[in-house]
């Protein structure tokens, strides 16, 4: 065990977080779900989602046999929905190919959907006691600063260098605590902005601190202007007050979630509804634009509500388009901005019947 690891473990024993829900009974399944949820998402946001998820899907078998709609409803609001789809697929493979038991080898874990080298390392280290390094965003930041490594960590050459350091620092004993400690250090002290260098256990040997470059490292990803996209979302209700909802395809943004029908922003709404939905709509009302930023583009949503005239209660069922009443729609897994639009309109209608 080198000096870096010893200092980190001493600090974690006294000051680290030990009461996070996934630290209790750290089985491979519980660690796996937490690691996937924590990708791109803050701990405070994840905790209530994790607790609800575990209450409904306590083991890999329950997750494997879950209906996709129910799974997505439990994930709605966490974003990056491909994570949930990969969880589902991986759980099914673990049941079908591994008898419901997590494989204990690094390569076998990486072969599962959505599990990369770092996630596999966390599972094997925290839940299985194996000395496997990890390299999530927090760890990259700690190592970049401690060793004053320049260059965007997403570059292959920089990432290889970081993996070498991660492997060198990972101890063969107490490695489960070490893995949690280095993630904790990055999350609580060695933060992206305003790092707490004054109380960091690695301050004495941290090259970025010695060079007064903590604000520069890690090197940021070269910025690119986000593309701007526009869409018209249709909040359609029939005379009975039911809402028309559309299930999005598995791939792409909000994959597998229920959402609102979308009309291309440059098309006339009445004609589009007639051609694509077989509906006659009237009394349309435009609402304020809602913008939502994804990692790779910014979406401007132009909501339009309208009354849809139809003689049937269910239309285009084969294409995943159905009518839902207000109570049922609240139970669907909806993307956050869609949930916001629906709730705003429900409140408005209740206030102005």
QUIPEUR-V441598 format. One line per field, one symbol per residue. ss: DSSP state (~ for helix, > for strand, _ for the rest). psi: psi as a letter, one per 20 degrees, with the letter a starting at -180 (. if undefined). burial: I if it has 16 or more other ideal C-beta (glycine too) atoms within 10 Angstrom, else O. A space follows every 10 residues. Layout:
ss=???
psi=???
burial=???
This chain:
ss=__~~~~~~~~ ~~~~~_____ ~~~____~~~ ~~~~~~~~__ __~~~~~~~~ ~~~~~~___~ ~~~~___~~~ ~~~~~_____ _~~~~~~~~~ ~~~~~~~~__ _____~~~~~ ______~~~~ ~~~~~~~___ ______~~~~ ~~~~~~____ _>___~~~~~ ~~~~~~~~~_ ____~~~~~~ ~~~~~~~~__ ______~~~_ __~~~_~~~~ ________>_ ______>>>> >>>>>>>>__ __>>>>>___ _______>>_ >>>_____~~ ~~~~~~___> >>>>>>___> >>>___>>>> >>>>>>>>>_ ______~~~_ >>>>_~~~~_ ___>_~~~~~ ~~~~~~~~~~ ~__
psi=prhggggghg ghhhirpjjq hiipmmrhgg gggghghipj pqghhhghgg ghghhhmirh ghghjqqghg ghhiiphhrm ihgghhgggg ghhgghijkj ppqjqghhgh iqpjoagggg ggghgghijq mpqrmahghg gghgghjlpq qpiiqggghg ghhgggghhp riqkhghggh ghhgghhhgl rgqlqmhhjp ijghjohhgh jljhihqqpq ppqqppqpqq qoponpqrhi jqqpqppqqh qaqkpiqqaq qppphjqpgg hghgghikqp qrlqpqrqqp qpprhirppo pnppqqppoq iqhpqlhhjk pqpqrhghhi iqoqqghggg gghghggghh hm.
burial=OOOIIOIIIO IIOOOIOOOI OIIOOIIIII IIIIIIIIIO OOIOOIOOII OOIIOOIOOI OOIIOIOOOO IIIIIIOIIO IOIIIOIIOI IIIIIOOOOO OIIOOIOOIO OIOIIOIIII IIIIIIIIOI IIIIIIIIII IIIIIIIIIO OOIOOOOIOO IIIOIIOOII IOOIIIIIII IIIIIIIIII OOOOIOIOOI IIOOOIOIIO OOOIOOIIOO OOOOOOOOOO OIIIIIIIOO OIIIIIIIOO OOIIOIIIII IOIOOOOOIO OIIOOOIOIO IOOOOOIOOI OOOOOOOOIO IIIIIIOIOI OOOOIIOOOO IIIOOOOOIO OIIIIOIIIO IIOOIOOOOO OOO
